[in-house]
């Protein structure tokens, strides 16, 4: 019987269930974003997730009309 490898399990789960989103912006803009997130006490991922969810909701509203 093989021993359970938690790291391998997590790696496989991420591979099957997660997808990266990439973008490049000017350094000053990214620095402002990082500082804004710090001030707001949220992670960059949380800010991006919120923006993505808002975009999805707007598109859903338009498509229902």
Secondary structure by P-SEA (a helix, b strand, c coil): cccccaaaaaaaaaaacbbbbbbbccaaaaaaaaaaaaaacccaaaaaaaaaaaaaaaaaaaaac
